[in-house]
């Protein structure tokens, strides 16, 4: 038998009542909307959401917490507690006639990117309209960063292809129990995917972005050559809107999409 212990769930419960209220308020007018809460914990935000939305689905991975919430909200017919993994949950099944969903969540630090990818896919399918999510401050700063900032990267670009991002506020470790080792930040994402507008496909452009930002110290041209594009191919497609020695962090999303459309696939496969 292995002596290894199962990893902890990394739960840090929000106990700042003012912060809970601000997060619930940030979702906006929801009296006729369906809300999905990711990781409700002990229900500090759940209780506020239940008072203001038409339908509330709470997705809690921890079985003990799910039982606690099910008992606490047993008399609220419009609140459903799901003991489930958000990463294997089909959000579309929660529409139940609603045009789209709002999402609220305190995202576990170790799966923040995975949950964001889930939300992006749901946004592309028209399932999710907006999200108010809390995450590690450093990740939030990267997501909300503008081109030209050192924080701007593939995650920034991928998020901003899907949503308008607003960095709402920051929370210190003392707002949680137990206190985490990092500060947290709350973002609002108003989903409005831009793929049709930019004339790009998600899968191909996402690969192009990852290649473009593979080595942040390298120029865009060097990163793309490493990904399999030839110097001739880059020269023929290089747009006037991008400086020859530009790094990817300095390039606006519109210019990156223009470049992607002109380039096509790499001439040679990656080594």
N, C-alpha and C positions, 0 to 999 in steps of 0.2 A: 504493500500500500504506500502511495506517495505521501510524504510528510508535508508537501506544499499546501499552504492555505489558499483558499479562494481569494481572489483580489477583492478589495473593498469596492463598494459602488461609488465612492467619491462624493458622498452626499454632504452638502453644505446648505443648511436650511436658512432661508431668508427670514429674519426676525424683526427687521426694521419696518414698523407699521406704515410710516410715511412713504417708504420706498414701495411697499406693496400697493398702496393707494395710487401712487404715481404710475406704476406699471399698468394697473387696471384702467386708469384714466387714459393712458396712451393708446389704448385700442380704439378709443373713440366711441361714438354712439353705436351701441350693439344690441338694442332692445329687440330688434327683428333679425338678429344674425346668429349664426352658429359658430361657437368658439371651441377650439381644441387647445387644451392646456397640456404641455409636455412636462412631466416630472413635477406634479403638484406637491409632493412631499407630505407635510402635515396639513396642507390646505389653506395656508395664509392668504394666498392670492385667489384660490378657488372660491372662498367664501364671498369675496368681493365680486368676482365674475358671475357667480350664480345669481346675484341680485340684479344684474343688468343685462344679461343676454337671454335670447329666446331658448337656446339649446346649448348645453355645455358637455363636451366629452373630455374626460381626464385620462391621460395615458401614464400609468405609473408602473415601473418595472418591479419595484420591491413588493413582494406579496403581502408582507405585514402592513405596509403603508396603504396598499390598495384595500385591504380589509378594513383598516381604520377609517379611510375615506368613505367606503361603501356604507359603513354604519353611520358615520357623521351626517351624510347627505341622503339617508334612507327615505326621508320624507320629501325630498326634492325630485319630483318626477322628471323634470327636464335636465337633470344631472345624471350622467352615466360614467361610472368608474370602470376603466379597462385595465386589468392587470396584464400588461403587454410591453413588448419592446418597440419603441418608436421606429427603430430602423427596419422592422418587418411589418409595420402597420400600413395598410392601404388607406390613406386619408380620404380618398374618394368615397369609401363606404360610409363615411360620416356626413356626407352632404344631405342625405335624406330630404331631397327636394329644394335645399338651399342653393342659391346661385354659386356661392363660394364660401370658403371658411376663413376665419381669423385665427391666428395661432399665437399663443402666449407661452413662454417657457423659460425656465432657468436651465440652460443647456449644460450638461456635464462636460467639463473641460476636455476630457479625453475623447469625446465623440462629437465635438462641436462641428467640425468640418463635415462629418458624415451626415449629421442632421441638416446642415445647410444644403447639402447636395440633394437630400430628400425633399426639402422645401422648394428648391429650384425646379426639380422635376415636376412637383405638384403645381408650381406656378406656370410652367410651360403648358401643362394640361388644363389650365384654367380652374384648378381646384382651390388654390389658396390666393386670397386677395391681399392680405397684409399679415405681418408678424411683428410682435414685440418680444424680443429675446434678450436674455442676459447671458453674458459670457465673460471670459477672461479679458481684461482691459486691453492687453497687447493685441489680442486677436481682433477685438472690436476696432481698434485704431487702424489695423491693416485693412479691414473690410471697408471702413469709411474713408480711407486715404484718397486724396486726389492725385492725378498724374503730376509728376514733378516732385512728389514727396518721396523720401527714402522708404516710407512704409508701404508705398503703392507696389502691388505685385499681382500675381496670377489670381489670388483669392479676391483682391479688390476688384479686378476687372471682371471676373466671373460673377461676382455678386452684383456689380453695377450693370451688367448685361441683363440682369433679371429684375432689378428693383432700384427704386430711389431710396437712398440710405440716409437716415438721420441719427446721429449720435446724441441720445437724450440726456443721460447723466451717468456719473461714476459712483460706485459704492465702495466703501472701505471694507477690509476684512471684518471689522466689528459689526457689520450689518448682518452677519451670518453666524450660525451656530452649527458645528464648531467653526471658528474663523479659518478661512483658507489662507494660504501663504501669499495670495495675490489680490490685487484690486479687481473689481468687476465693472462692467459697463453694460448699459441697456441701449439697444438699438431698435429703431422702428424701420421695417422694410415694407415699402409700398410697392407691391409687385406689378411690374409693367415690362415684360420681356421685350427686348429690342431686336430680336433676330430678323424679323421681316423688314424692319426699318433699316437695319444695317446690311441687309442682303447676305446673311451668313447662316450656316447651319451650326447647331450647338456642338455636336460631337467633333467635327473637324476644327472649328474655331477654338474649342477648348484645348485640343491637342496642340494647336498652333501657339496658344498662350503659354501652355506649360513649357513648350520648347523655347519660347521667347524669353521666359523668366528663369530658365534652368540654372544659370549662373549669374547672380545679380551683379557681380563685378565685371562681367563681360558686356561688350556692346551687343545690341540687337543683332547685328550682322554676324558676329562671331557665334552667338547662340544658335542662330538659324543654320549656319554652316555646319555646326556640330550635330544638328538634327537631320542633316542630309540634303539641304539646299546647296546648290553650287553657286560659286561667285557670279557666274554668268546669269543664272536664274534670278538671283537677288538684284543684280544691276538692272536687268530688263524690267523688273516689276517695281523697283524702289520708287515710292511716291515722293513728290516734291514736298509734301507736308511733314516728312520725317528727315531730320538731319542725318548725314551719312554716318556719323560716329555716335548716334544717340543710343542711350541705354533704354531698355524697355520701360523702365519706371517713368521716363520723361514723355512717353508717347500716349496721346489721347486715344480713347477707345475707338473713335470714329476713324482715325488715321490707321490704327491697327487693323480694323476691319477692311479698309480700303486696300491695304497691303496684302492681307489674306486673300481677298477676292482676286487680286492680280497674280498672285504667286502660283496657286494651284498646289498639287502635292509635291513633295521633294523628288528631285531627279533620281537620287540614290537612297536606298534604305539606310536606317541608322545602323552604325556598326555595333 
